[in-house]
Amino acid sequence: MKSVAWVSDSRSVVRAFPDEARQRAGRQLARVQDGLEPDDWKPMPSVGIGAREIRVHARGEKDMTERMKIERSSGNVFRDIGFRPARAHNLLLRSEMMTRIEQFVKRSDLTQKDAARLLGITQPRLNDLLKGRIDKFSLDALVNMLGHAKLRVEIKIKKNMMAEMIMAEPSLF
């Protein structure tokens, strides 16, 4: 996993995004951490080699395009941008599953229509996944798609040092 470093006020800018845009920004950052290209970006040589400006578009916001300047990052990007621990972990898991499904679709050489049928979903729903619309997918739905793709999801449960804090937080989702 690649690391992420926040440049100037980029983290606070992203934290101020509406919830949907923040989720989508986190999804794009998670793609970068997985070694993939963000969906909409441009290089930023003035910041440094490998720095990118990532554009995030959110539905319901008239012409909303927020920009974040990222050089490198580390940890859970969803937590970095202000989601509570349990929600951040859920979003990170969903992002990882979405990445695996996206890789499966690309490697399969199937059309979106055929890939969607194989995954047990509609083509517009697959298009949402490929566009990184993380807010539209639950863990359960993603596990089901991976199962249809003959990919196995393994769950490992470990005690979290933050468990007591997470359990004490009243509204995590």
C-alpha positions, -999 to 999 in steps of 0.1 A, spaced: 0 0 0 13 34 -9 14 62 17 -4 95 15 8 129 29 -15 158 31 -2 191 16 -9 225 32 -47 226 42 -58 198 19 -70 175 47 -92 202 63 -105 211 28 -116 175 23 -130 172 58 -153 202 49 -168 184 19 -204 171 21 -206 135 32 -210 120 -3 -181 140 -17 -159 130 13 -167 93 7 -159 96 -30 -127 115 -22 -117 88 2 -124 62 -25 -101 80 -49 -74 83 -23 -77 46 -15 -73 38 -52 -40 58 -52 -29 38 -21 -37 6 -40 -14 17 -68 -43 26 -92 -50 59 -110 -77 81 -96 -107 86 -119 -101 123 -126 -67 139 -119 -38 158 -133 -1 159 -123 11 187 -101 48 191 -109 49 224 -89 42 204 -57 66 175 -65 72 144 -85 42 121 -82 20 147 -67 -16 148 -81 -46 170 -80 -76 147 -77 -110 161 -87 -141 148 -69 -176 153 -83 -207 149 -61 -243 145 -72 -266 172 -60 -240 199 -60 -242 222 -89 -209 220 -108 -192 209 -76 -156 201 -82 -134 201 -52 -97 198 -55 -72 182 -32 -35 183 -34 -19 151 -24 17 141 -24 19 109 -2 -4 93 24 -5 68 52 -31 50 73 -68 49 66 -76 78 43 -113 77 54 -102 83 90 -78 110 78 -107 129 62 -129 129 93 -150 97 94 -153 81 128 -132 50 132 -159 24 126 -173 42 96 -138 48 82 -130 11 85 -163 1 68 -155 25 39 -120 12 36 -133 -24 34 -158 -14 7 -131 5 -12 -109 -26 -12 -137 -48 -24 -146 -23 -51 -110 -23 -63 -110 -61 -65 -142 -61 -85 -129 -35 -108 -97 -55 -114 -118 -86 -121 -139 -68 -147 -108 -53 -164 -91 -87 -165 -122 -106 -177 -123 -87 -211 -161 -89 -208 -184 -60 -218 -199 -41 -189 -232 -58 -197 -218 -93 -196 -196 -85 -165 -227 -71 -147 -247 -102 -156 -219 -124 -142 -217 -103 -110 -255 -106 -106 -262 -69 -110 -273 -45 -137 -250 -27 -161 -258 8 -146 -250 -6 -112 -216 -19 -124 -210 15 -140 -216 32 -106 -190 8 -91 -165 15 -118 -170 52 -113 -161 49 -76 -196 57 -62 -188 40 -29 -219 55 -13 -241 32 -34 -226 -1 -22 -229 -20 11 -204 -46 23 -230 -72 18 -237 -63 -19 -199 -62 -26 -194 -96 -9 -222 -111 -31 -206 -97 -63 -172 -111 -54 -189 -145 -48 -205 -144 -82 -170 -137 -96 -158 -169 -79 -136 -148 -55 -136 -157 -19 -138 -131 9 -120 -140 41 -128 -122 73 -103 -119 101 -115 -105 134 -90 -90 158 -93 -70 190 -89 -33 182 -70 -11 207 -97 15 199 -126 -9 205 -136 6 238 -137 41 222 -156 29 192 -182 11 213 -187 42 234 -194 65 204 -232 68 201 -237 74 163 -211 58 141 -230 55 108 
